[in-house]
Amino acid sequence: MASSKNTMIMVGAVLALLGTAGLAVPEFNTQQQKDVATVGDLKIQTQEKTPHTIPPLLAGGVLLVGVVLIGGGLLRQT
């Protein structure tokens, strides 16, 4: 039973950290290199930046689920 309790607390902590990070940094970019043209040994490439946004409601929900799992793990009776 203690293993299940510890696992619940650990998963809750990870989710709480991810939710907090999502609220703190709601926007981030990723970069990808794409080949535009290839002529013999010559390659022409471009870098594309793709913006991503984490909805505040999603980040808050993940944080809430994490806190509930931590609380459930601490209050769970053996």
PDB file as gemmi writes it, atoms N, CA and C in Angstrom:
CRYST1    1.000    1.000    1.000  90.00  90.00  90.00 P 1                      
ATOM      1  N   MET A   1       0.807  -1.198   0.000  1.00  0.00           N  
ATOM      2  CA  MET A   1       0.000   0.000   0.000  1.00  0.00           C  
ATOM      3  C   MET A   1       0.853   1.267   0.000  1.00  0.00           C  
ATOM      4  N   ALA A   2       1.994   1.228   0.675  1.00  0.00           N  
ATOM      5  CA  ALA A   2       2.833   2.414   0.758  1.00  0.00           C  
ATOM      6  C   ALA A   2       3.368   2.783  -0.619  1.00  0.00           C  
ATOM      7  N   SER A   3       3.623   1.792  -1.454  1.00  0.00           N  
ATOM      8  CA  SER A   3       4.126   2.053  -2.791  1.00  0.00           C  
ATOM      9  C   SER A   3       3.077   2.797  -3.621  1.00  0.00           C  
ATOM     10  N   SER A   4       1.817   2.382  -3.502  1.00  0.00           N  
ATOM     11  CA  SER A   4       0.730   3.034  -4.218  1.00  0.00           C  
ATOM     12  C   SER A   4       0.563   4.474  -3.745  1.00  0.00           C  
ATOM     13  N   LYS A   5       0.715   4.670  -2.453  1.00  0.00           N  
ATOM     14  CA  LYS A   5       0.593   6.004  -1.867  1.00  0.00           C  
ATOM     15  C   LYS A   5       1.727   6.907  -2.357  1.00  0.00           C  
ATOM     16  N   ASN A   6       2.947   6.385  -2.362  1.00  0.00           N  
ATOM     17  CA  ASN A   6       4.101   7.158  -2.828  1.00  0.00           C  
ATOM     18  C   ASN A   6       4.003   7.478  -4.318  1.00  0.00           C  
ATOM     19  N   THR A   7       3.521   6.521  -5.097  1.00  0.00           N  
ATOM     20  CA  THR A   7       3.355   6.739  -6.532  1.00  0.00           C  
ATOM     21  C   THR A   7       2.335   7.837  -6.787  1.00  0.00           C  
ATOM     22  N   MET A   8       1.252   7.822  -6.037  1.00  0.00           N  
ATOM     23  CA  MET A   8       0.213   8.833  -6.177  1.00  0.00           C  
ATOM     24  C   MET A   8       0.761  10.229  -5.866  1.00  0.00           C  
ATOM     25  N   ILE A   9       1.565  10.326  -4.831  1.00  0.00           N  
ATOM     26  CA  ILE A   9       2.159  11.604  -4.448  1.00  0.00           C  
ATOM     27  C   ILE A   9       3.154  12.068  -5.511  1.00  0.00           C  
ATOM     28  N   MET A  10       3.968  11.159  -6.033  1.00  0.00           N  
ATOM     29  CA  MET A  10       4.968  11.520  -7.045  1.00  0.00           C  
ATOM     30  C   MET A  10       4.299  11.986  -8.347  1.00  0.00           C  
ATOM     31  N   VAL A  11       3.274  11.272  -8.795  1.00  0.00           N  
ATOM     32  CA  VAL A  11       2.556  11.667 -10.012  1.00  0.00           C  
ATOM     33  C   VAL A  11       1.891  13.021  -9.788  1.00  0.00           C  
ATOM     34  N   GLY A  12       1.317  13.215  -8.613  1.00  0.00           N  
ATOM     35  CA  GLY A  12       0.702  14.499  -8.291  1.00  0.00           C  
ATOM     36  C   GLY A  12       1.713  15.627  -8.296  1.00  0.00           C  
ATOM     37  N   ALA A  13       2.898  15.384  -7.773  1.00  0.00           N  
ATOM     38  CA  ALA A  13       3.935  16.414  -7.746  1.00  0.00           C  
ATOM     39  C   ALA A  13       4.383  16.778  -9.154  1.00  0.00           C  
ATOM     40  N   VAL A  14       4.541  15.774 -10.013  1.00  0.00           N  
ATOM     41  CA  VAL A  14       4.952  16.035 -11.402  1.00  0.00           C  
ATOM     42  C   VAL A  14       3.870  16.847 -12.123  1.00  0.00           C  
ATOM     43  N   LEU A  15       2.604  16.458 -11.937  1.00  0.00           N  
ATOM     44  CA  LEU A  15       1.517  17.196 -12.580  1.00  0.00           C  
ATOM     45  C   LEU A  15       1.415  18.617 -12.047  1.00  0.00           C  
ATOM     46  N   ALA A  16       1.610  18.784 -10.748  1.00  0.00           N  
ATOM     47  CA  ALA A  16       1.563  20.128 -10.165  1.00  0.00           C  
ATOM     48  C   ALA A  16       2.685  20.998 -10.730  1.00  0.00           C  
ATOM     49  N   LEU A  17       3.870  20.435 -10.887  1.00  0.00           N  
ATOM     50  CA  LEU A  17       4.985  21.191 -11.474  1.00  0.00           C  
ATOM     51  C   LEU A  17       4.719  21.549 -12.937  1.00  0.00           C  
ATOM     52  N   LEU A  18       4.164  20.607 -13.701  1.00  0.00           N  
ATOM     53  CA  LEU A  18       3.844  20.887 -15.099  1.00  0.00           C  
ATOM     54  C   LEU A  18       2.762  21.958 -15.223  1.00  0.00           C  
ATOM     55  N   GLY A  19       1.758  21.890 -14.354  1.00  0.00           N  
ATOM     56  CA  GLY A  19       0.711  22.905 -14.365  1.00  0.00           C  
ATOM     57  C   GLY A  19       1.244  24.274 -14.005  1.00  0.00           C  
ATOM     58  N   THR A  20       2.126  24.332 -13.020  1.00  0.00           N  
ATOM     59  CA  THR A  20       2.738  25.600 -12.624  1.00  0.00           C  
ATOM     60  C   THR A  20       3.599  26.154 -13.757  1.00  0.00           C  
ATOM     61  N   ALA A  21       4.363  25.298 -14.409  1.00  0.00           N  
ATOM     62  CA  ALA A  21       5.194  25.730 -15.537  1.00  0.00           C  
ATOM     63  C   ALA A  21       4.323  26.224 -16.688  1.00  0.00           C  
ATOM     64  N   GLY A  22       3.202  25.561 -16.929  1.00  0.00           N  
ATOM     65  CA  GLY A  22       2.286  25.988 -17.987  1.00  0.00           C  
ATOM     66  C   GLY A  22       1.666  27.341 -17.710  1.00  0.00           C  
ATOM     67  N   LEU A  23       1.413  27.632 -16.447  1.00  0.00           N  
ATOM     68  CA  LEU A  23       0.878  28.951 -16.098  1.00  0.00           C  
ATOM     69  C   LEU A  23       1.957  30.023 -16.144  1.00  0.00           C  
ATOM     70  N   ALA A  24       3.188  29.648 -15.778  1.00  0.00           N  
ATOM     71  CA  ALA A  24       4.283  30.623 -15.744  1.00  0.00           C  
ATOM     72  C   ALA A  24       4.776  30.967 -17.151  1.00  0.00           C  
ATOM     73  N   VAL A  25       4.834  29.974 -18.036  1.00  0.00           N  
ATOM     74  CA  VAL A  25       5.333  30.185 -19.404  1.00  0.00           C  
ATOM     75  C   VAL A  25       4.288  29.616 -20.371  1.00  0.00           C  
ATOM     76  N   PRO A  26       3.249  30.403 -20.678  1.00  0.00           N  
ATOM     77  CA  PRO A  26       2.165  29.857 -21.510  1.00  0.00           C  
ATOM     78  C   PRO A  26       2.480  29.785 -23.000  1.00  0.00           C  
ATOM     79  N   GLU A  27       3.552  30.440 -23.451  1.00  0.00           N  
ATOM     80  CA  GLU A  27       3.892  30.422 -24.875  1.00  0.00           C  
ATOM     81  C   GLU A  27       5.345  30.015 -25.070  1.00  0.00           C  
ATOM     82  N   PHE A  28       5.587  29.162 -26.073  1.00  0.00           N  
ATOM     83  CA  PHE A  28       6.950  28.773 -26.420  1.00  0.00           C  
ATOM     84  C   PHE A  28       7.012  28.480 -27.910  1.00  0.00           C  
ATOM     85  N   ASN A  29       8.215  28.519 -28.457  1.00  0.00           N  
ATOM     86  CA  ASN A  29       8.437  28.276 -29.881  1.00  0.00           C  
ATOM     87  C   ASN A  29       9.290  27.036 -30.077  1.00  0.00           C  
ATOM     88  N   THR A  30       9.039  26.336 -31.169  1.00  0.00           N  
ATOM     89  CA  THR A  30       9.915  25.249 -31.588  1.00  0.00           C  
ATOM     90  C   THR A  30      10.475  25.602 -32.955  1.00  0.00           C  
ATOM     91  N   GLN A  31      11.664  25.108 -33.246  1.00  0.00           N  
ATOM     92  CA  GLN A  31      12.305  25.371 -34.535  1.00  0.00           C  
ATOM     93  C   GLN A  31      12.501  24.067 -35.291  1.00  0.00           C  
ATOM     94  N   GLN A  32      12.353  24.160 -36.605  1.00  0.00           N  
ATOM     95  CA  GLN A  32      12.534  22.991 -37.453  1.00  0.00           C  
ATOM     96  C   GLN A  32      13.235  23.429 -38.726  1.00  0.00           C  
ATOM     97  N   GLN A  33      14.256  22.677 -39.131  1.00  0.00           N  
ATOM     98  CA  GLN A  33      14.943  22.966 -40.392  1.00  0.00           C  
ATOM     99  C   GLN A  33      14.290  22.174 -41.510  1.00  0.00           C  
ATOM    100  N   LYS A  34      14.031  22.858 -42.614  1.00  0.00           N  
ATOM    101  CA  LYS A  34      13.442  22.206 -43.777  1.00  0.00           C  
ATOM    102  C   LYS A  34      14.335  22.452 -44.982  1.00  0.00           C  
ATOM    103  N   ASP A  35      14.475  21.449 -45.809  1.00  0.00           N  
ATOM    104  CA  ASP A  35      15.213  21.587 -47.066  1.00  0.00           C  
ATOM    105  C   ASP A  35      14.298  22.255 -48.087  1.00  0.00           C  
ATOM    106  N   VAL A  36      14.760  23.368 -48.641  1.00  0.00           N  
ATOM    107  CA  VAL A  36      13.988  24.072 -49.658  1.00  0.00           C  
ATOM    108  C   VAL A  36      14.343  23.535 -51.038  1.00  0.00           C  
ATOM    109  N   ALA A  37      15.649  23.397 -51.294  1.00  0.00           N  
ATOM    110  CA  ALA A  37      16.088  22.904 -52.597  1.00  0.00           C  
ATOM    111  C   ALA A  37      17.435  22.210 -52.442  1.00  0.00           C  
ATOM    112  N   THR A  38      17.675  21.234 -53.299  1.00  0.00           N  
ATOM    113  CA  THR A  38      18.953  20.535 -53.316  1.00  0.00           C  
ATOM    114  C   THR A  38      19.424  20.473 -54.767  1.00  0.00           C  
ATOM    115  N   VAL A  39      20.619  21.023 -55.009  1.00  0.00           N  
ATOM    116  CA  VAL A  39      21.215  20.973 -56.338  1.00  0.00           C  
ATOM    117  C   VAL A  39      22.611  20.398 -56.163  1.00  0.00           C  
ATOM    118  N   GLY A  40      22.781  19.126 -56.506  1.00  0.00           N  
ATOM    119  CA  GLY A  40      24.071  18.459 -56.309  1.00  0.00           C  
ATOM    120  C   GLY A  40      24.398  18.411 -54.828  1.00  0.00           C  
ATOM    121  N   ASP A  41      25.559  18.967 -54.456  1.00  0.00           N  
ATOM    122  CA  ASP A  41      25.965  19.004 -53.061  1.00  0.00           C  
ATOM    123  C   ASP A  41      25.426  20.231 -52.332  1.00  0.00           C  
ATOM    124  N   LEU A  42      24.834  21.155 -53.056  1.00  0.00           N  
ATOM    125  CA  LEU A  42      24.329  22.387 -52.463  1.00  0.00           C  
ATOM    126  C   LEU A  42      22.924  22.176 -51.920  1.00  0.00           C  
ATOM    127  N   LYS A  43      22.747  22.510 -50.638  1.00  0.00           N  
ATOM    128  CA  LYS A  43      21.431  22.419 -50.013  1.00  0.00           C  
ATOM    129  C   LYS A  43      21.014  23.805 -49.556  1.00  0.00           C  
ATOM    130  N   ILE A  44      19.799  24.157 -49.853  1.00  0.00           N  
ATOM    131  CA  ILE A  44      19.242  25.411 -49.346  1.00  0.00           C  
ATOM    132  C   ILE A  44      18.207  25.033 -48.303  1.00  0.00           C  
ATOM    133  N   GLN A  45      18.436  25.529 -47.084  1.00  0.00           N  
ATOM    134  CA  GLN A  45      17.559  25.184 -45.968  1.00  0.00           C  
ATOM    135  C   GLN A  45      16.966  26.451 -45.358  1.00  0.00           C  
ATOM    136  N   THR A  46      15.869  26.261 -44.691  1.00  0.00           N  
ATOM    137  CA  THR A  46      15.249  27.351 -43.959  1.00  0.00           C  
ATOM    138  C   THR A  46      14.845  26.844 -42.573  1.00  0.00           C  
ATOM    139  N   GLN A  47      14.791  27.758 -41.633  1.00  0.00           N  
ATOM    140  CA  GLN A  47      14.331  27.401 -40.293  1.00  0.00           C  
ATOM    141  C   GLN A  47      12.944  27.977 -40.093  1.00  0.00           C  
ATOM    142  N   GLU A  48      12.041  27.130 -39.651  1.00  0.00           N  
ATOM    143  CA  GLU A  48      10.687  27.567 -39.362  1.00  0.00           C  
ATOM    144  C   GLU A  48      10.483  27.578 -37.862  1.00  0.00           C  
ATOM    145  N   LYS A  49       9.968  28.671 -37.357  1.00  0.00           N  
ATOM    146  CA  LYS A  49       9.606  28.756 -35.944  1.00  0.00           C  
ATOM    147  C   LYS A  49       8.099  28.573 -35.845  1.00  0.00           C  
ATOM    148  N   THR A  50       7.692  27.659 -34.988  1.00  0.00           N  
ATOM    149  CA  THR A  50       6.281  27.399 -34.794  1.00  0.00           C  
ATOM    150  C   THR A  50       5.910  27.788 -33.367  1.00  0.00           C  
ATOM    151  N   PRO A  51       5.010  28.754 -33.208  1.00  0.00           N  
ATOM    152  CA  PRO A  51       4.596  29.136 -31.853  1.00  0.00           C  
ATOM    153  C   PRO A  51       3.552  28.160 -31.301  1.00  0.00           C  
ATOM    154  N   HIS A  52       3.640  27.893 -30.015  1.00  0.00           N  
ATOM    155  CA  HIS A  52       2.683  27.029 -29.327  1.00  0.00           C  
ATOM    156  C   HIS A  52       2.181  27.770 -28.092  1.00  0.00           C  
ATOM    157  N   THR A  53       0.895  27.648 -27.810  1.00  0.00           N  
ATOM    158  CA  THR A  53       0.298  28.298 -26.652  1.00  0.00           C  
ATOM    159  C   THR A  53      -0.389  27.247 -25.793  1.00  0.00           C  
ATOM    160  N   ILE A  54      -0.126  27.301 -24.491  1.00  0.00           N  
ATOM    161  CA  ILE A  54      -0.781  26.409 -23.543  1.00  0.00           C  
ATOM    162  C   ILE A  54      -1.960  27.166 -22.948  1.00  0.00           C  
ATOM    163  N   PRO A  55      -3.178  26.683 -23.136  1.00  0.00           N  
ATOM    164  CA  PRO A  55      -4.339  27.386 -22.590  1.00  0.00           C  
ATOM    165  C   PRO A  55      -4.267  27.434 -21.056  1.00  0.00           C  
ATOM    166  N   PRO A  56      -4.563  28.588 -20.470  1.00  0.00           N  
ATOM    167  CA  PRO A  56      -4.502  28.709 -19.003  1.00  0.00           C  
ATOM    168  C   PRO A  56      -5.441  27.738 -18.292  1.00  0.00           C  
ATOM    169  N   LEU A  57      -6.591  27.463 -18.904  1.00  0.00           N  
ATOM    170  CA  LEU A  57      -7.538  26.534 -18.289  1.00  0.00           C  
ATOM    171  C   LEU A  57      -6.945  25.124 -18.206  1.00  0.00           C  
ATOM    172  N   LEU A  58      -6.229  24.715 -19.231  1.00  0.00           N  
ATOM    173  CA  LEU A  58      -5.574  23.402 -19.234  1.00  0.00           C  
ATOM    174  C   LEU A  58      -4.472  23.340 -18.177  1.00  0.00           C  
ATOM    175  N   ALA A  59      -3.626  24.374 -18.133  1.00  0.00           N  
ATOM    176  CA  ALA A  59      -2.544  24.393 -17.151  1.00  0.00           C  
ATOM    177  C   ALA A  59      -3.100  24.413 -15.729  1.00  0.00           C  
ATOM    178  N   GLY A  60      -4.146  25.189 -15.514  1.00  0.00           N  
ATOM    179  CA  GLY A  60      -4.773  25.234 -14.189  1.00  0.00           C  
ATOM    180  C   GLY A  60      -5.408  23.905 -13.823  1.00  0.00           C  
ATOM    181  N   GLY A  61      -6.005  23.234 -14.800  1.00  0.00           N  
ATOM    182  CA  GLY A  61      -6.604  21.916 -14.538  1.00  0.00           C  
ATOM    183  C   GLY A  61      -5.560  20.879 -14.176  1.00  0.00           C  
ATOM    184  N   VAL A  62      -4.431  20.903 -14.877  1.00  0.00           N  
ATOM    185  CA  VAL A  62      -3.339  19.968 -14.566  1.00  0.00           C  
ATOM    186  C   VAL A  62      -2.791  20.243 -13.172  1.00  0.00           C  
ATOM    187  N   LEU A  63      -2.652  21.516 -12.829  1.00  0.00           N  
ATOM    188  CA  LEU A  63      -2.196  21.890 -11.482  1.00  0.00           C  
ATOM    189  C   LEU A  63      -3.179  21.402 -10.428  1.00  0.00           C  
ATOM    190  N   LEU A  64      -4.461  21.587 -10.670  1.00  0.00           N  
ATOM    191  CA  LEU A  64      -5.490  21.152  -9.717  1.00  0.00           C  
ATOM    192  C   LEU A  64      -5.488  19.636  -9.539  1.00  0.00           C  
ATOM    193  N   VAL A  65      -5.384  18.901 -10.627  1.00  0.00           N  
ATOM    194  CA  VAL A  65      -5.339  17.435 -10.536  1.00  0.00           C  
ATOM    195  C   VAL A  65      -4.108  16.990  -9.750  1.00  0.00           C  
ATOM    196  N   GLY A  66      -2.982  17.653  -9.976  1.00  0.00           N  
ATOM    197  CA  GLY A  66      -1.769  17.329  -9.232  1.00  0.00           C  
ATOM    198  C   GLY A  66      -1.931  17.558  -7.742  1.00  0.00           C  
ATOM    199  N   VAL A  67      -2.532  18.685  -7.375  1.00  0.00           N  
ATOM    200  CA  VAL A  67      -2.741  18.989  -5.954  1.00  0.00           C  
ATOM    201  C   VAL A  67      -3.710  17.985  -5.324  1.00  0.00           C  
ATOM    202  N   VAL A  68      -4.753  17.621  -6.065  1.00  0.00           N  
ATOM    203  CA  VAL A  68      -5.705  16.629  -5.542  1.00  0.00           C  
ATOM    204  C   VAL A  68      -5.032  15.275  -5.352  1.00  0.00           C  
ATOM    205  N   LEU A  69      -4.180  14.859  -6.293  1.00  0.00           N  
ATOM    206  CA  LEU A  69      -3.464  13.587  -6.137  1.00  0.00           C  
ATOM    207  C   LEU A  69      -2.497  13.617  -4.953  1.00  0.00           C  
ATOM    208  N   ILE A  70      -1.826  14.733  -4.758  1.00  0.00           N  
ATOM    209  CA  ILE A  70      -0.923  14.846  -3.597  1.00  0.00           C  
ATOM    210  C   ILE A  70      -1.732  14.744  -2.316  1.00  0.00           C  
ATOM    211  N   GLY A  71      -2.829  15.488  -2.248  1.00  0.00           N  
ATOM    212  CA  GLY A  71      -3.690  15.435  -1.060  1.00  0.00           C  
ATOM    213  C   GLY A  71      -4.274  14.055  -0.833  1.00  0.00           C  
ATOM    214  N   GLY A  72      -4.715  13.398  -1.905  1.00  0.00           N  
ATOM    215  CA  GLY A  72      -5.248  12.046  -1.774  1.00  0.00           C  
ATOM    216  C   GLY A  72      -4.201  11.052  -1.318  1.00  0.00           C  
ATOM    217  N   GLY A  73      -2.989  11.226  -1.798  1.00  0.00           N  
ATOM    218  CA  GLY A  73      -1.910  10.331  -1.388  1.00  0.00           C  
ATOM    219  C   GLY A  73      -1.531  10.538   0.068  1.00  0.00           C  
ATOM    220  N   LEU A  74      -1.584  11.774   0.536  1.00  0.00           N  
ATOM    221  CA  LEU A  74      -1.242  12.049   1.933  1.00  0.00           C  
ATOM    222  C   LEU A  74      -2.345  11.601   2.883  1.00  0.00           C  
ATOM    223  N   LEU A  75      -3.592  11.702   2.448  1.00  0.00           N  
ATOM    224  CA  LEU A  75      -4.717  11.362   3.324  1.00  0.00           C  
ATOM    225  C   LEU A  75      -5.145   9.901   3.216  1.00  0.00           C  
ATOM    226  N   ARG A  76      -4.612   9.194   2.241  1.00  0.00           N  
ATOM    227  CA  ARG A  76      -5.012   7.794   2.039  1.00  0.00           C  
ATOM    228  C   ARG A  76      -4.616   6.942   3.235  1.00  0.00           C  
ATOM    229  N   GLN A  77      -5.576   6.201   3.727  1.00  0.00           N  
ATOM    230  CA  GLN A  77      -5.314   5.351   4.895  1.00  0.00           C  
ATOM    231  C   GLN A  77      -4.829   3.984   4.427  1.00  0.00           C  
ATOM    232  N   THR A  78      -3.871   3.448   5.164  1.00  0.00           N  
ATOM    233  CA  THR A  78      -3.310   2.142   4.804  1.00  0.00           C  
ATOM    234  C   THR A  78      -4.116   1.014   5.361  1.00  0.00           C  
TER     235      THR A  78                                                      
END                                                                             
